[in-house]
């Protein structure tokens, strides 16, 4: 029997050792939820037991039901499109039914709307397992962020109308942001929202493109509500439902992620309702939605990497050349070691990030939805602190996870050799599916731009101060000294580039983000090694590999060689 939770020691370690006490206490309103709902936890131990049971159930569904169907869905091409109607693959429908029966369609939604009220951290673990089974399906399962957005920013009538439908699995959703000419530049969105005062009704007109699950029943739509505006301040968020006026023009023929429809949509006077306040669509609501999407895609990438690694390891153990299995050849087991190390490091960063996101979300909810007298200065301070931390960690996590997924999938295919290039094996599917992760919901390049502000401001320093003061002994002490040097190199490089031309600073953004990531992840792995001696090997391998890379990045960033700018242009233009 295959269970993607119980067979993953690292994921179980993460759940058991990530300090979620404050997260759960906030989520459960100091455990007062138990007074209203008999299935709500009464304490932290009770909550962790509930999380474990649900994760085990999802792990079973992922391993026993979803994964065996993934290749057929991919090779059949997934959903079909005819006469404006999108029809999901029959096996995809079975997968959705299995998840519905597991009661995980409203994982993070409040219990009064039929949800489980679980933290982002636990939902992300589910997302990772579903993605390991079938990355395409995560693009349906992962759209629960849409319901979360309505829950946080919608009015009570909208919550009552939509959230129970999401929780029960009756409704699915899509976030309709991208347009043919806007891409990542969401400030330039042109889809028009017009208010009819006589009917007290909004109407949407325009086009959207590259919309995941654009055939959904419920749509969150970013539209221009303010006449004469051209920037993000003229955009609002709307909710609309599938109707004859909302036309699916076509579905995209993609390289990978075949199991979900990516649609081009045409809005022909589609009735809609405003979600939240006017003018806040991009500046507040979409930014919140995109932060959730960064975490979800990080988990999707990690799930693909886990699947690719396991498939490569299995193949290497079974494939014989020169009278022994190829996992006994140094070049192969070195590749497998690198793959595993990158996955463990990525998981450490991702779930530290989700914990911060949980705290940011919960304290923000308290600030936005409590009486002013109940919001203490301490709560406001924590809300501000965790918001800043999340703003740097979420793009750092997505940049690392998605680049790692691509590298692991690439190496997994390489270990398979010629057979990996054939569709008889899953390796080529992982390779294709991984490729989109560092493109959609913000490219790696945009993630670095998003992270650099927090790195320049040294937002992560208090956390690294805490990690650096842990009681390291022996080998861990020596490794902590190397981590401290990497951290200092990161700080010095930031300081050096800050005094240079803006173009030079921008050119070094990749180096600066990579250096901060190396230092921060080193401390996360050292922290884990203090808790569990068996984790020491991961800290050692990561840090010893990172030190020479850090040195190279530091030397380039602090070279002050302004000719690099012209050299880049000359090379490109040659």
Secondary structure as UniProt FT lines:
FT   TURN            4..7
FT   HELIX           9..17
FT   HELIX           21..27
FT   TURN            28..32
FT   HELIX           33..36
FT   TURN            38..39
FT   HELIX           44..60
FT   HELIX           61..66
FT   HELIX           67..76
FT   STRAND          80..82
FT   TURN            83..84
FT   STRAND          85..87
FT   HELIX           90..101
FT   TURN            102..103
FT   TURN            107..108
FT   HELIX           111..113
FT   HELIX           120..133
FT   HELIX           135..141
FT   TURN            142..143
FT   HELIX           144..153
FT   HELIX           156..168
FT   STRAND          173..176
FT   TURN            180..184
FT   HELIX           186..188
FT   STRAND          192..196
FT   TURN            197..200
FT   STRAND          201..212
FT   TURN            213..215
FT   STRAND          218..224
FT   TURN            227..228
FT   HELIX           232..234
FT   STRAND          235..241
FT   TURN            244..245
FT   STRAND          246..251
FT   TURN            258..259
FT   STRAND          262..275
FT   TURN            278..279
FT   HELIX           281..286
FT   HELIX           287..318
FT   STRAND          320..321
FT   TURN            322..323
FT   STRAND          324..325
FT   HELIX           326..328
FT   HELIX           330..369
FT   HELIX           372..374
FT   HELIX           377..416
FT   HELIX           417..421
FT   TURN            423..424
FT   HELIX           427..435
FT   TURN            436..441
FT   HELIX           444..456
FT   TURN            457..460
FT   HELIX           461..468
FT   HELIX           474..498
FT   HELIX           502..507
FT   HELIX           509..531
FT   HELIX           533..535
FT   HELIX           536..557
FT   HELIX           563..573
//
